[in-house]
Amino acid sequence: MINRIILGVCLLTLSGSYAQQGTASPYSYFGTGEQKFKGTNEIKTMGSLAVFQDSIHLNTLNPASYANLQKTTLAVGFSTTSAKIQTASASEKSNRSTFDYFALAFPTGKLGVSLGIMPYTFVGYNIANQIQDGDKKIAREYNGDGGISRTYLGLGYKITPNLNVGAEFAYNFGDTKNTTTKFITDDGTGFLIDRGSQQIISNDYSGFSFNTALSYSKVFSDHMKLDIAVTYSPETTLKNKQTGTLSTVSISSTGNLTTVDQINIDAPKKDLIMPQRYSLGVGYGQNHKWFVGAEYTGIQNSKLNNYYTSAQNATFEDSHRISLGGYYTPKYNSFQNYFHRWTYRFGLKYENTGLILNDQSIKDTSVSLGFGLPIGINRDSSNINIGLEYGKKGTKNHGLIQENYFNISIGFSFNDKWFQKRRYE
């Protein structure tokens, strides 16, 4: 079905309402939508490297890094994205703004603790097309909204001065709704039939997931530092309460729909598999000065099912992501030049998303820049982090859709000595 949708797309109706939905991507039609969370702002602008870790920035991709924190860290982030969505013959623009994450972490001796909440995936699409079925012309519209959020508790423990271990326990919850509406716009005699059908499939997800990490750091005599990190998330299952309705609807001259009658339909009770994932990263740099890292992430997306579509040309394969990123700080303790205390970040990312359409693997590539602005004169003071990302997802060839997107994000990282006993002499 979806091959004819994509091949026959003649109109993409993308409105400002997607600012509340979190995505306007037609690719969010598949599975549970578009993955949203890719790390805090400062980590995302370095290619979403789990291997990066220091004492003042929170890396929620690597729970072992929590053991390195020296102060309580409160992190919150927001972003806005503009996208141009194109087929070979048409294009539309969309804008959306979202809350990205809220997280708190604090050290307690050798143990670091973090907890927080963030949107994990988003569904948000509106695709309209018209097909020819014999003498008839049929107009179809596909709408989706919703997503899955995640709240977590993470622990990182310092086994030795060089070796950390970490674990994260997360509860995932959310719902999605997918609506398909059809009307016969020409019955073969030029007559419009004002009665059509509308099917709504709703999914309500909930369940736990688990992430583990192991990180090794070695500081050499010349202040150079080597970082190695491994993360692993086993396969888990989210429960899904799925319901469906089938309605006869009428359309007015102004385009408004009215439900004439409605029945409940049996929907398959499919739980959602969250496939296993792993990452291996290596980084090298000079403490407080510069860092560069590379990382490989693999996800067993071939285990995914296409839960609420019947797309015969849509399948999933194991996916992978290759990331490269780093930062440079000219002089973190400069008193004369504030810009020398800025942290300048960069990131490159290439990702095979695991989705296959029309026998084509959907790829996502992006480049990012980031700026860390310290608040205060100390290196471990709070900071504001600004990120810019430009990327491309999909292709206009083979009857598919290409998304060119530009993301602006801002994150706040507040550092202070909370929950720590003060000593007085």
Secondary structure, 3 states (H helix, E strand, C coil): CHHHHHHCEEEECCCCCHHHHCCCCHHHHCCCCEECCCCCHHHHCCCCCCCCCCCCCCCCCCHHHHHHCCCEEEEEEEEEEEEEEECCCCEEEEEEEEEEEEEEEEEECCEEEEEEEEEEEEEEEEEEEEEEECCEEEEEEEEEEEEEEEEEEEEEEECCCCEEEEEEEEEEEEEEEEEEEEEEEECCCCCCCCEEEEEEEEEEEEEEEEEEEEEEEEECCCCEEEEEEEEEECCEEEEEEEEEEEEEEEECCCCCEEEEEEEEECCCCCCEEECCEEEEEEEEEECCCEEEEEEEEEECHHHCCCCCCCCCCEEECCEEEEEEEEEECCCCCCCCCHHHHCEEEEEEEEEEEEEEECCEEEEEEEEEEEEEEEECCCCCCEEEEEEEEEEEEECCHHHCCEEEEEEEEEEEEEEECCCCCCCCC
